[in-house]
Amino acid sequence: MTRAALAFMAAAIGGLILWTATAIAGGRAEPWDSEIYWTASYPAALVLSLGLGLAFPDRPWRWALVLIGSQLVVMASSPSDFGLLPLGLIVLAILSVPAAILAGLGAAIRRWVAA
């Protein structure tokens, strides 16, 4: 298995577990509708993005996008209406920006330490 495939799997599985747990614990179909999303889950996703960037520094923004984007899978598996899907995609894109920046920071730290 390549490092990229391993990073993709780690981000996807980590995201699916995080967002599913958030939806279940918050009792909501969509993770961000729960109050624990903003206080615990999204900050955890940011830390995980940083860690993925540290562990897999090659184009680390990809891992952040997969991690945050996996919320879409969780939301699609719920019986919710897809009427707000375009807005949801915009929100996910916005939420991905800080995660991608932190993943890039993690990669930069990794390269700096290795130099």
TORMIMI-493192 format. One line per field, with one value per residue (C-alpha): x, y, z. Coordinates in Angstrom, 2 decimals. Layout:
// TORMIMI-493192
xx <- (X|...)
yy <- (Y|...)
zz <- (Z|...)
// end
This chain:
// TORMIMI-493192
xx <- (0.00|1.33|1.70|-0.93|-3.43|-2.68|-3.18|-6.43|-7.73|-6.69|-8.43|-11.58|-11.95|-11.07|-13.61|-16.35|-15.85|-15.67|-18.73|-20.82|-20.04|-20.93|-24.26|-25.13|-23.97|-25.71|-28.86|-28.82|-28.78|-26.19|-23.10|-22.94|-26.45|-25.14|-23.61|-20.71|-19.70|-18.33|-16.96|-15.32|-15.65|-14.55|-11.58|-10.66|-10.84|-8.47|-6.00|-6.34|-5.65|-2.47|-1.46|-2.14|0.01|2.82|2.55|1.93|3.51|3.04|0.18|-1.40|-4.42|-5.85|-6.14|-7.93|-10.43|-11.12|-11.47|-13.89|-15.62|-16.46|-19.26|-21.09|-21.13|-22.56|-25.20|-26.11|-26.63|-29.23|-32.87|-32.46|-33.63|-31.07|-32.67|-29.87|-27.08|-25.62|-25.40|-23.92|-21.21|-20.32|-20.13|-17.93|-15.63|-15.32|-14.71|-12.02|-9.89|-8.62|-8.11|-6.07|-3.99|-3.25|-2.38|0.02|1.49|2.00|3.79|5.96|6.93|7.79|10.01|11.63|12.47|13.80|16.09)
yy <- (0.00|3.43|6.22|8.23|5.36|4.96|8.69|8.65|5.72|7.33|10.59|8.89|6.44|9.08|11.46|8.86|7.80|11.38|12.64|9.53|9.72|13.42|12.79|9.95|11.68|14.90|13.12|14.90|13.64|16.22|16.50|20.30|20.57|19.30|21.66|19.24|19.74|23.23|22.59|19.19|17.53|20.29|21.22|17.51|17.44|20.40|18.64|15.48|17.50|18.84|15.30|14.00|16.79|15.83|12.14|12.51|15.78|15.26|17.57|17.50|19.61|16.43|14.70|17.69|17.75|14.04|14.35|17.28|16.04|12.72|14.58|14.49|10.68|10.74|13.29|11.37|8.18|9.89|10.30|14.08|16.14|17.08|20.47|22.24|20.19|23.14|25.20|22.22|21.86|25.54|25.21|22.11|23.97|26.85|24.48|22.72|25.86|25.99|22.22|22.45|25.29|23.24|20.18|22.37|23.67|20.10|19.25|22.36|21.43|17.90|19.23|21.78|19.12|16.77|19.46)
zz <- (0.00|-0.89|1.64|-0.24|-0.02|3.68|4.27|2.30|4.34|7.63|6.73|5.41|8.28|10.86|9.37|9.12|12.73|14.00|12.11|12.76|16.47|16.45|14.71|17.09|20.28|19.29|18.19|14.84|11.25|10.26|12.45|12.43|13.83|17.17|19.72|20.28|16.66|17.29|20.78|20.29|16.90|14.54|16.77|16.86|13.05|12.91|15.20|13.13|9.97|11.55|12.49|8.99|7.58|9.96|9.10|5.36|4.17|0.43|-0.68|2.80|1.85|0.29|3.66|5.18|2.31|2.70|6.47|6.35|3.20|4.78|6.59|3.29|3.40|6.92|5.94|2.78|4.77|6.96|5.95|5.60|2.66|0.01|-0.62|1.22|-0.39|-2.35|0.83|2.66|0.03|0.39|4.17|3.87|1.48|3.95|6.87|4.84|4.54|8.16|8.10|4.89|6.35|9.47|7.39|5.41|8.65|9.84|6.58|6.88|10.43|9.28|6.48|8.80|11.39|8.69|7.23)
// end
